[in-house]
Amino acid sequence: MSSAVPADDPAPDDDLPAEAAATITPYRDGPLIVRGDFRLVDQDGTEIDPGRKTVALCRCGKSGIKPFCDGTHKRSGFSAPSAPSRPRPAASIVREARRSDPA
């Protein structure tokens, strides 16, 4: 499964105010923990009500309550690091372009 964003996906909303930002933490061999103010939507744009400001999102693909984690990753032997195994060159290019943009 590729982690690339399909070309027809809408661009991320870079104009969100800082207070609306969320922190996403990938846990080693576990879920993505999302904390803060965020909107969760399905691929059709329909909002999914998480019911709270901190949620665990499934990374293993085996949860019975997707997109939320139900702990199945522990029984299935899911393994993934917390950080990327190599740098993402495209991300650094975008970051550098934003720094040099006077607007």
Stockholm file with secondary structure:
# STOCKHOLM 1.0

chainA/1-103         MSSAVPADDPAPDDDLPAEAAATITPYRDGPLIVRGDFRLVDQDGTEIDPGRKTVALCRCGKSGIKPFCDGTHKRSGFSAPSAPSRPRPAASIVREARRSDPA
#=GR chainA/1-103 SS CCCSCCTTSCCCCTTCCGGGCEEEEECTTSCEEEEESCCCBCTTSCBCCCSSSEEEECSSSCCTTTTBCCSHHHHHTCCCCSSCSSCCHHHHHHHHHHHHCCC
#=GC SS_cons         CCCSCCTTSCCCCTTCCGGGCEEEEECTTSCEEEEESCCCBCTTSCBCCCSSSEEEECSSSCCTTTTBCCSHHHHHTCCCCSSCSSCCHHHHHHHHHHHHCCC
//
